[in-house]
């Protein structure tokens, strides 16, 4: 977790900070609002 100590900044650092800080609504184009199974997680256990 070294990146937390050094001030990790997510996103594309080649874009100006004013653009990176904007919150754009996600494009949910053809995604259904209902699901049969939802799996959430990451890593070896997910």
Secondary structure, DSSP 8 states (H G I E B T S, - for coil): -HHHHTT---S-TTS-HHHHT-------TT--S--S------STT-
